[in-house]
């Protein structure tokens, strides 16, 4: 086996999340996979992977080596693509992570359309509201909300003007009234996200008259953004959501915005605009199928934005 073969295998192990899983994909036994990794570590006299009975994680040296391997593998794929350009469509694995609610509404159907066009793509979509470590967990790209700190990750903005808003169903507001100021929320049913065991119930409001923080007593609480939106649509209370998560509900009249004259937040770093972006490991070349999907999804979301912005015109509620 060449050094490049070993680098490809190492990348496969990290992306698959384990030796056994990677071995199944490559048609190698667990013993063979373990022997190959041990030989690789012996060659460089460095421990690259921390192993347990259920999972693996990268050491500091492993992180550096993985980034370098990604570059080598991408360079090889880029060189091959020069010869194969025009001869074949996108093919290969595509591992994506996205927030639960946004992912169900936009990323999942986009991947389905992409695979319809390029059947040789092998997609995997992970949905969840925790922050995923792309490199350590072997993802090709992620979709994230929030104003990200500087990092080694590359980003492509999907909507720099995204923001968080309060929303409720027309039925709920008809029964309980529409709050006119943040303090009115103390008398309403509010739907609260829980993340890593922390209640996100400190809702912050900023307007020309100043800032106020309201401590919310949750009527219902969950750790899944799609669940919070579903409860809001069912008329169970007022929810704090990204505007993108509720675009389709606003368009259909299932939800309306509440207290829209305020800048609203409950997450660290929330401000007037909360970015929505694609992130991916920093390297000069991306695998063709990953770069292709990034372009495809950017166009897909732009079309969805244009459609829903037209449809939601007139659904403002304050």
C-alpha positions in Angstrom: 0.0 0.0 0.0 1.3 3.5 -0.8 1.3 6.4 1.6 -1.6 8.0 -0.3 -3.6 4.7 0.2 -3.0 5.0 3.9 -4.1 8.6 3.9 -7.3 7.8 2.1 -7.9 5.0 4.6 -7.3 7.4 7.5 -9.7 9.9 6.1 -12.3 7.2 5.6 -11.9 6.1 9.3 -12.6 9.6 10.6 -15.5 10.3 8.2 -17.1 6.9 9.0 -16.6 7.5 12.8 -14.8 4.3 13.5 -12.6 1.5 12.3 -15.3 -1.1 12.0 -17.6 1.2 10.0 -14.8 2.3 7.7 -13.8 -1.4 7.3 -17.3 -2.3 6.2 -17.2 0.4 3.5 -13.8 -0.6 2.3 -14.4 -4.4 2.6 -11.7 -4.9 5.2 -11.9 -6.7 8.5 -11.6 -4.9 11.9 -8.3 -6.6 12.5 -7.0 -5.4 9.1 -8.2 -1.9 9.8 -6.5 -1.8 13.3 -3.3 -3.1 11.8 -3.2 -0.5 9.1 -3.8 2.3 11.6 -1.1 1.0 14.0 1.3 0.8 11.1 0.5 4.3 10.1 1.1 5.6 13.7 4.3 3.6 13.9 5.6 5.1 10.6 5.2 8.6 12.0 5.9 7.7 15.7 2.7 9.5 16.7 -0.6 8.5 18.2 -3.3 9.7 15.8 -6.5 8.3 17.2 -7.8 7.8 20.7 -9.8 4.6 20.7 -12.6 3.3 23.0 -15.0 0.4 22.7 -17.7 2.7 21.1 -16.0 5.6 19.5 -12.8 7.2 18.3 -11.5 10.8 18.5 -8.5 12.6 17.0 -5.4 13.5 19.0 -3.8 16.9 18.4 -1.4 15.2 16.0 -4.3 13.4 14.5 -6.1 16.7 13.8 -3.1 18.1 12.0 -2.5 14.9 10.0 -6.2 14.6 9.1 -6.3 18.2 7.7 -3.1 17.4 5.7 -4.7 14.1 4.5 -7.8 16.0 3.4 -5.7 18.3 1.3 -3.8 15.4 -0.3 -7.0 13.4 -1.1 -8.6 16.6 -2.5 -5.6 17.3 -4.6 -5.8 13.7 -6.0 -9.5 14.1 -6.7 -8.9 17.5 -8.4 -6.2 16.0 -10.6 -8.5 13.2 -11.6 -11.3 15.6 -12.3 -9.2 17.3 -14.9 -9.2 14.1 -16.9 -12.8 13.1 -16.0 -14.4 16.5 -16.6 -17.2 16.2 -19.0 -17.0 12.3 -18.8 -19.0 11.7 -15.6 -21.4 13.3 -13.2 -20.8 14.0 -9.5 -20.2 10.8 -7.5 -19.0 9.8 -4.1 -19.9 10.4 -0.4 -21.6 13.6 0.8 -21.8 14.0 4.6 -23.8 17.0 5.7 -25.0 18.3 9.1 -27.7 20.9 9.7 -30.0 22.3 12.4 -33.0 20.1 13.0 -35.8 22.4 11.8 -34.0 24.1 8.9 -32.6 20.8 7.8 -35.9 19.1 7.5 -37.5 21.9 5.6 -34.7 22.9 3.2 -31.6 20.7 3.4 -33.3 17.3 3.1 -35.4 18.2 0.0 -32.3 19.8 -1.6 -30.2 16.7 -1.1 -33.0 14.6 -2.5 -33.1 16.8 -5.7 -29.3 16.7 -5.9 -29.3 12.9 -5.8 -32.1 12.8 -8.4 -29.7 14.6 -10.7 -26.6 12.7 -9.7 -27.5 9.2 -8.6 -23.9 8.2 -7.9 -23.9 10.6 -4.9 -23.9 8.7 -1.5 -25.5 11.2 0.9 -25.7 11.2 4.7 -27.6 13.9 6.5 -27.3 14.5 10.2 -29.9 16.7 11.8 -29.5 18.2 15.3 -29.2 21.5 17.2 -25.9 20.8 18.8 -22.7 22.2 17.3 -20.9 19.5 15.4 -17.2 19.4 15.1 -16.9 18.9 11.3 -13.3 17.6 11.3 -13.5 15.3 14.3 -16.8 13.8 13.2 -15.9 13.6 9.5 -18.5 15.8 7.9 -17.9 17.4 4.5 -19.9 20.5 5.3 -22.4 22.0 7.8 -25.2 24.5 7.8 -25.2 26.8 10.8 -27.0 29.7 12.3 -25.2 32.3 14.3 -22.3 34.8 13.9 -19.4 32.4 13.9 -16.1 33.3 15.6 -12.9 33.2 13.5 -11.8 29.6 12.9 -10.0 27.4 10.4 -13.3 26.7 8.8 -14.3 28.2 5.5 -17.7 29.8 5.2 -20.2 30.7 2.4 -23.0 33.1 3.5 -26.5 31.9 2.7 -28.3 34.8 4.3 -26.4 37.5 6.1 -29.7 39.2 7.0 -31.3 36.3 8.8 -32.6 37.2 12.3 -34.6 35.6 15.2 -38.2 36.5 15.7 -41.1 35.7 18.0 -44.0 33.9 16.3 -47.4 32.3 17.2 -50.4 30.9 15.4 -53.3 33.2 14.5 -55.5 30.8 16.6 -53.4 31.3 19.7 -53.3 35.1 19.4 -57.1 35.1 18.9 -57.6 33.2 22.1 -54.9 34.8 24.2 -54.4 38.2 22.7 -51.3 39.7 21.0 -48.5 41.0 23.3 -47.8 44.7 22.8 -44.5 44.8 24.7 -42.0 42.3 26.1 -43.4 42.4 29.6 -46.7 41.0 28.3 -45.0 37.7 27.7 -45.2 36.9 31.4 -48.9 36.3 30.9 -48.5 34.1 27.8 -47.7 30.5 27.1 -44.1 30.5 25.7 -42.3 27.6 24.1 -38.6 27.3 25.1 -35.6 25.5 23.6 -33.3 23.5 25.8 -29.7 23.0 24.7 -27.1 20.9 26.5 -29.3 20.9 29.6 -29.6 24.7 29.6 -33.0 26.4 29.3 -32.8 29.2 26.7 -35.4 31.2 28.6 -33.6 34.5 29.0 -35.2 36.4 26.0 -33.6 39.7 25.2 -35.3 42.6 23.5 -33.6 45.6 22.0 -35.5 48.6 20.6 -34.9 52.4 20.2 -36.0 52.8 23.8 -33.4 50.4 25.2 -32.8 46.8 26.1 -34.9 44.5 28.4 -34.5 40.8 29.3 -37.5 38.7 30.2 -37.1 35.5 32.1 -39.6 33.1 30.5 -41.5 30.5 32.4 -41.8 27.7 29.8 -45.3 26.4 29.0 -43.6 23.7 26.9 -39.9 22.9 26.5 -37.9 20.7 24.1 -34.5 20.2 22.7 -35.5 20.1 19.0 -36.2 23.2 17.0 -38.7 21.5 14.7 -40.7 20.4 17.8 -40.8 24.0 19.1 -42.1 25.2 15.7 -44.7 22.4 15.5 -46.1 23.4 18.9 -46.3 27.0 17.8 -48.2 25.9 14.6 -50.6 23.9 16.8 -51.4 27.0 18.8 -49.6 26.0 22.0 -47.8 29.3 22.5 -45.3 31.8 21.4 -41.9 30.6 20.1 -38.5 32.2 19.4 -37.3 31.1 16.0 -35.0 32.0 13.1 -37.0 33.7 10.4 -35.8 31.0 8.0 -37.4 28.3 10.1 -40.8 29.9 9.8 -40.8 31.3 6.2 -43.1 28.5 4.9 -45.4 28.9 7.9 -45.6 32.6 7.4 -46.4 32.1 3.8 -49.2 29.7 4.5 -50.6 31.9 7.4 -49.9 29.2 10.0 -47.8 31.6 12.0 -47.4 35.3 12.3 -44.7 37.4 13.8 -45.1 38.9 17.3 -43.3 41.9 18.7 -41.6 42.4 15.4 -40.5 45.9 16.2 -37.8 44.5 18.6 -34.5 42.8 18.0 -34.9 39.5 19.8 -32.4 36.9 21.0 -31.7 34.1 23.5 -28.4 32.8 22.3 -24.9 34.1 23.0 -23.9 36.4 20.2 -27.5 37.2 19.1 -27.8 40.6 17.6 -29.8 42.3 14.9 -28.6 40.0 12.2 -27.9 36.3 12.8 -26.0 34.8 9.9 -26.9 31.6 8.1 -24.0 30.0 6.3 -22.4 26.9 4.9 -19.2 25.9 6.7 -16.6 23.4 5.5 -13.0 22.4 6.5 -10.4 24.8 5.2 -8.5 23.4 2.2 -7.7 24.6 -1.3 -9.7 22.0 -3.1 -13.1 20.4 -2.3 -14.2 17.0 -3.6 -16.2 17.7 -6.7 -19.5 16.4 -5.2 -19.1 18.6 -2.2 -18.3 21.8 -4.1 -21.2 20.9 -6.5 -23.6 20.6 -3.7 -22.5 23.9 -2.1 -23.3 25.6 -5.4 -26.5 23.7 -5.8 -27.8 24.4 -2.3 -26.9 28.1 -2.5 -29.1 28.4 -5.7 -31.8 26.3 -4.1 -32.1 28.4 -1.1 -31.9 31.7 -3.1 -35.0 30.5 -5.1 -36.8 29.5 -1.9 -36.0 32.9 -0.4 -37.4 34.8 -3.4 -40.5 32.7 -3.3 -41.3 32.9 0.4 -40.4 36.6 0.6 -43.1 37.3 -2.0 -45.6 35.0 -0.3 -45.1 36.3 3.2 -45.6 39.9 2.3 -48.6 41.1 4.3 -48.3 38.6 7.2 -46.7 41.2 9.5 -48.0 41.2 13.1 -46.8 43.4 15.9 
